[in-house]
Amino acid sequence: MSPPIEMRTLSEDECLDLLRSQPVGRLVFTENALPAVRPVNFLLDGTDVIIRTAPDSWSHRLAGSVVAFEADHIDPDTHTGWSVVVLGTAAVVTDIDSLVRISDPHHRPWAPGRRDRYLRVTAGEITGRRLSLAPA
């Protein structure tokens, strides 16, 4: 018999701490009237998600669009884990002070090639849930 599992809603602070613990998430947006999902590495700037992309990539079409960003961690053995979703509006970062602040060499893109476009997802809503083993 499996141990009981409980689901708990996470606070915004808990969500942000969990996001900081992961190097990769998924950006969800609409492309040609269809849902699209891209795995991306990212960093947080306050509550906003920052993604570095190529200048000629799909990202240039997202400015002004409502998008979702999701990251999670799942343990398939215990059936526990968490998921955090950030809903917000995408914008290309052009402000020089912001670019200097978010150009962290420790958060380099994993994808090859030139990645000098920064996309900001300005968080409008941050939600999360955790599945954990129920106390005995």
C-alpha positions in Angstrom: 0.0 0.0 0.0 1.3 3.4 -1.0 1.8 6.1 1.7 -0.9 8.8 1.6 -0.1 11.9 -0.5 -1.4 15.4 0.2 -1.5 18.4 -2.1 -0.8 21.9 -0.8 -1.0 25.3 -2.4 2.2 27.2 -2.2 2.7 30.8 -1.2 4.3 33.2 -3.7 7.6 33.2 -1.7 7.7 29.4 -1.7 7.1 29.5 -5.5 9.9 31.9 -6.0 12.3 29.8 -3.9 11.4 26.7 -5.8 11.9 28.5 -9.2 15.4 29.6 -8.0 16.2 25.9 -7.4 15.7 24.9 -11.0 17.8 25.7 -14.1 15.2 24.8 -16.7 11.5 25.5 -17.2 9.0 25.7 -20.0 7.7 28.8 -21.8 4.2 28.4 -23.0 2.7 30.6 -25.7 0.6 30.7 -28.8 2.1 30.3 -32.2 0.0 30.3 -35.3 -3.1 30.0 -33.1 -1.8 26.8 -31.6 -0.2 26.1 -28.2 3.6 26.0 -28.2 6.0 25.0 -25.5 9.8 25.6 -25.4 12.1 24.3 -22.7 14.4 27.1 -21.7 16.9 27.9 -19.0 16.1 31.1 -17.1 16.8 33.3 -14.1 14.6 35.4 -11.9 14.7 39.2 -11.6 12.6 39.8 -8.6 9.3 38.0 -9.6 10.0 38.2 -13.3 11.4 35.4 -15.4 14.3 36.2 -17.7 15.1 34.1 -20.7 18.0 34.6 -23.1 17.3 33.7 -26.8 18.7 34.2 -30.2 17.8 37.5 -31.9 16.1 35.8 -34.9 14.2 33.2 -32.9 10.5 32.7 -32.1 10.9 35.0 -29.1 10.7 38.2 -31.2 7.1 37.5 -31.9 6.1 37.3 -28.2 6.5 41.0 -27.3 3.3 42.1 -25.7 1.8 38.6 -25.6 0.4 36.8 -22.6 2.5 33.7 -21.8 3.0 31.1 -19.1 6.2 29.8 -17.6 6.3 26.5 -15.7 9.0 24.7 -13.8 8.7 21.6 -11.6 10.4 18.8 -9.9 8.8 15.4 -9.7 10.0 12.2 -7.9 8.5 9.3 -9.8 9.4 6.8 -7.1 7.5 8.6 -4.3 4.9 10.4 -6.5 5.8 13.7 -4.8 7.0 17.0 -6.2 6.0 20.5 -7.1 4.9 22.7 -9.9 5.1 26.5 -10.2 3.4 28.5 -13.0 4.0 32.2 -13.7 1.4 33.9 -15.9 2.5 37.2 -17.4 3.3 39.4 -20.4 6.4 39.0 -22.4 8.6 41.9 -23.4 12.1 42.2 -25.0 14.5 43.8 -22.5 16.1 46.9 -24.1 16.9 49.1 -21.0 20.7 49.1 -20.6 20.6 49.2 -16.8 18.4 46.1 -16.8 20.6 44.4 -19.4 23.7 44.9 -17.3 21.9 43.6 -14.1 20.5 40.5 -15.7 23.6 39.6 -17.8 24.8 37.1 -15.2 27.7 34.9 -16.5 26.6 32.1 -14.1 23.2 31.9 -16.0 24.5 31.3 -19.5 22.1 29.7 -22.0 22.6 26.0 -22.6 21.6 26.2 -26.3 24.5 26.8 -28.7 24.9 30.0 -30.7 24.4 33.6 -30.1 21.9 34.3 -27.3 21.9 38.0 -26.8 18.2 38.8 -26.8 16.6 38.9 -23.3 12.9 38.2 -22.9 11.2 39.2 -19.7 8.0 37.6 -18.5 6.5 40.2 -16.2 4.7 38.2 -13.6 1.0 38.9 -13.2 0.2 35.8 -11.2 2.4 33.2 -9.6 0.9 29.9 -8.4 2.2 26.6 -7.2 1.3 23.3 -5.8 3.2 20.6 -3.9 2.5 16.9 -3.6 4.1 15.5 -0.5 3.8 12.4 1.7 1.1 13.0 4.3 2.3 12.9 8.0 1.8 9.6 9.7 
